[in-house]
Amino acid sequence: ACVMSRAMTPGFWQLVCEWSFAMSPAQTEPIVESMNESSAPGDPFAPLAAAFLHIEDSAIVFSAEGELVVWNPGAERLYGYTFEEARRKDISFLAAPEESGATISLIARILSGQPVPPQIVDRIGKDGNRVRISLRVSPLAGADGAIFGVLFMGRDIFPEVERENRLTEMQMRERDIAALVPDALYIHRQGKIVWVNQAAVDVFGAQSSSDLVGRMAWDLIDDE
């Protein structure tokens, strides 16, 4: 959850969240700046727009009434919509067709005090393509504890998935090659065997690789 409260310096607010996010190099975005300049005094969403201006992740805030009030540069990069374009859309415009009511449901759960665990979801960008993101939804509360908005933080996980897929493919190719090597080969982590080729199974007199995987490598060494 995130809580807005007055900072020690008059006229400033501080945003306190239970989670952290990485800051990116400073950059200027007129859309968010104009929203800040036009915000009325005491508007709790103005400092939010400033707080999320320089983060890489997508930060989207809806008011308790369901109005889109914050759309940071990360959201524009991820989904392709400007703030002005996004605010004219239906509240569920980013949801995949099979999850058309998901946004409203998440907002309702947060406003009713129900926790929403982090989740992996698909969203639809302006170009019509799906974007798989890691989503965190948190309530925004004032110093009095009253919830005045809902924060959606999204991170594109496609690069991470691609990296893991490439690593898996590389490992599979290496194991396929190693399986053809006539010498006994095995892979261990901190001494514990996690993979062996067929030659190792034959050399150590095992029935199958499962007889060796999980054993300590030094157990296979003949002391004699």
N, C-alpha and C positions, 0 to 999 in steps of 0.2 A: 504494500500500500504506500501511497505518497501523501504527505501532509504539507499544506501550505501554511506558513506562519510568518509573523512579522520578524524581521531580522533586528539585530541590535541597532543598526543604523536606521534612523527615521526615513520613511519613504521607500524602503527596500523590503523585499520578501525573500524567504528562503524556502527551497523545496527539499524535503527530506523523504527519501525513499528507502525501502528495505533492500533494494538491489542497486547495483551500480552499472554504469555504462561508460564505454571508452569515449574520450573526447577526440575530435578530429581537429585539424588545423582550422583556424578562424576563416570564415567565408561570409560574404554578404548575400542575403536573399531578399529582394525588395518586397516580395509577397508577405513574408513574415514581418518585415520591418513596418510595412504600411499597416498591418493589422495591429502591431504594437502602438504605432502612433495614433491610430484612431480609437484605441481602447479607452473607455471611460475610466476616471480615477477610481481606484478600488476594485477594478475588474480583476478577478483572480486568474483569468486566462492570459492576461498580458505577460506576467512574469513567466508563465509556463511556455509561451511561444519563444521567449528569449532563452529559457533554460534548455530547450530542445533544438535550438538553432544550429548548434555546431556538433551534433552527434551524427555518426554514420548511419545508425539504425533508423527505421521509420518510426516516427512518433505521431500518433493521431489521437486527438482528444475530442470526445463528445460531451456536451453538457448533460446535466441530468434530464433535460427536456428532449434530448436526442439531436441537438444541433451540432454540426461539425464546427469546432471553434479553433482547433490547432491542427495544422498540417505542415510538418517541418520539411526542410529540403530533402531529408532522407526518404520521406514518403513520396515526394515528387520524383526522385531518382528511381525508386523501386517500382512505382506503379505508373509513372508517366503523366499523371494529372497534375495541373497546377492547383493551388488552393481554391481559386475562383471556380475552376471547372469542378473540383470535387465537392464543393459546398452546394452546388446546384443539383447534385445527384441524390438518388434515394439512399437511405442510410445503409442499405446492404449491397451497394453497387459493386464492392470489391469481392463479395463472396462468390464462390463457384455455384453454378446452377443447383447442384444437389445440396447446397448449404445456404439457400437464399434467406432463411430466417435466422442464421447463426449469429449475426451481429446484434440484432435486437434481443435475442435470447441471452447473449453474453452481458449486454448492458443491463438487462433486467435482473440477472443473477447478481451482478456487482451491486446494483442499487438496493437490492434486498438483503445485502450483507453476506451472500454466499461466496465462498472462495472459488476461484477459477484456476485450476492448475495449468502450468505451461503446456502448450500443445503444438503439434506440427499440422499446419493446414495449408490448403491451396487457395490462392487469391488470383483474381483475374486483372491483368494490367490493361492499360489503355489500348495497347496493340492487340488485345484479345488473347494473348498467351498466358498460360498459367505460371504463377510464381509460387514456389513452395517455401514457406517461411516458418520460422520458430516464433510463436506468438505468446506474449505475456500480457495479461489484462489485469489492471490494477485500479482500485478506487482512488479518487482524488478527494481528500477531505480537508476541511478548514481546521483551524485551531480548536474549534468547538466540537470537532468530530463529525460534523454533518458532511455527507458526501455531496459534492457539487458537480462532479464530472467523472468520466471513465477514460483511462489511458490505455491505448493499444500500442504496444511496442512490438515491432516486427523486424526480423532479421532474415535476409535471403540465405537459405542454407544450400542452395544449388552448388556453389563452389566447394563446400565441404563434402557434399554427396559425390560430386565428380572426383574429388581428390581420393575419397575412400574407394570408389569404384576402380580408379586407375591403380591404386595400391593393391587392391584385391586381384585385379587382372595380372599385375606384375608378379605377385606372389604365386599365382596359379601357373603362370608360364615358367617361372623358376622351378617350381616343384615338378612340372611335367618334364622339364629337361633333366632335373636331378633323378627322376625315376628311371631314366634310360641309362644313367651312368652305371658301369659294372662294379664300381667300388661302393663299399658301405658308407652311406651318408645319413647323418641325423642332425636335426635342429633342436637346440635346447634353450631354455630361458632360465638363467640362474641355476643351471645344472639339471633341470627337469626337462626330459625329452618331450617335445611337442609334435615332432614329425620324423618319420624315417622312410627311406626308400626300400624297394623290394630287396635290393642287395643286402641291406643291413638286416632285414628279417631273416634272410638265408644264412648270413654269416653268424648271427647270434643264436641260430637254431630256434627261432620263434615260429609259432604257427601263423601269426598274422601281425600286422603293424600294431594292432590294439594291445598285443602282449608287451610291447616296448614303450608305447606312448604313455607318459605319466610316471615312468620310472626315472630314477636319477642316473645320469650318464655314467658316473663312476661305478655304479653297480654292474655295469656291463664289462668292466675291466677285469681280466683274469689276473689275480695276484701272483699266480705261478708264472 
